[in-house]
């Protein structure tokens, strides 16, 4: 059995020097002070944390380390220590020699003489600035996550609303349009010029409303992510779009050509829609020359960059972003027909495929609509 022995004088001296070495090597700042707040001793940790040398601190008031807005703190702490209390993990701020403010956690204990009288205090201060920042960053991430969730919720409610509203408006819009047309056809002869003109406006308005509602419905149908991704030959998709546009291509004497096009992983009907909208616009917004439309694709790293180039009227650079918004048009209905939803649909299709869409254009010289499609592993 090991027998514990009372340490002798020599042992005590050794113990004290060990203790001093531990204090010296501590990462925390350890400061001894009088009950008036005058520094009597400090370790290397204190020099490192506060940026002062021991000589600069010893004999000075603790106020040296306290930011102006916390000056009242020290007397209160020292009063409690004087009453024999110990203060643990007290979070506060301190000022370094270079003026930077740091977050620290303090543990302050009374130093007593042999008779048990409190004659001073020892303060252990830990620099918790980094921990505080990490805590703050985590809190912000959490808040951001909550906001993103809320946004996603309200966004999906809004999309649902747009879908329901456009779906339910379809029927009344169709009824108004058909009855206005019926009125105009059947009773034209009995009406005077004014009434005929007004009914003409009503018919045009009702038709336009029907078009807008139908387009909005189509746009909101694209809200849920597609699950119909499959290898899709872009050359056949463009051929399908061209076939659908045959009447206006012939009528405008347009020429639509394309370079060799890749097979991509995509939702084929959506991709056909995208090409069709872009080619139809290239023909609709034509200049004085017959429309020339050219589709090409280039591989850039992990994505395909497609382009649809035309020789049409072009777009002013300041409008190049807004035209992708719902119902955003640059021309009155009478000049070029349309509802302003075509490019919004293109944007949604491209984004659902993980790509981006943009336009480069010069008024009077034509436009190039670009969109990117990521190349998925295996296709
Ligand atoms: P819409 O064609 O029904 O007006 P879009 O969303 O397809 O709606 O296009 C929005 C606007 O962008 C158009 O009104 C037009 O001003 C402009 N735009 C689109 N494509 C072209 C193009 N190829 N050349 C010039 N302007 C275009």
Boltz pocket constraint, residues with backbone or C-beta under 6 A from the ligand:
constraints:
  - pocket:
      binder: B
      contacts: [[A, 277], [A, 278], [A, 281], [A, 282], [A, 283], [A, 285], [A, 310], [A, 312], [A, 313], [A, 314], [A, 315], [A, 323], [A, 325], [A, 328], [A, 329], [A, 330], [A, 331], [A, 336], [A, 337], [A, 338], [A, 339], [A, 340], [A, 341], [A, 342], [A, 343], [A, 344], [A, 367]]
      max_distance: 6.0
